[in-house]
Amino acid sequence: MSLPQRYADLLASNGLDLQEAFCIADIALDRRSTLHAIDILAEDGATILGGDVYLMSSGKLRLALANWYTEALPGESMDSLARRSIAESRQYVTCFEGPDGEVPYFSLVVDQI
């Protein structure tokens, strides 16, 4: 499965490139954009394997040392895993609270099988 073009466009227009700051070939989004990305991925039936959290303060991004992941349950269908991964990701992103004055950014790990 390739990633939806709308998802790629969202990353390109709203994302923060993590290459320079962390030498990671990935992109992070603010909470609102991440929730929009999750909606796009849900419409496509994608599975979100998990994600990492970064914190922005005074224009600087740092690792939050926080993350989440979703693993398949024994006997779980791929469709069920995809739906559960979307729900768990949405819940984590919605509820994550960073320290005062720091804005969370999230990078999603999406299954591309």
ABEGO torsion letter per residue (X at the ends): XBBBAAAAAAAAAABBBAAAAAGBBBBBBBAAAAAAAAAAAAAAGBBBAEBBBBBBBGGBBBBAGBBBBBBBBBGBBAAAAAAAAAAAAAAAAAABBBBBGBBBBBBBBBBAX
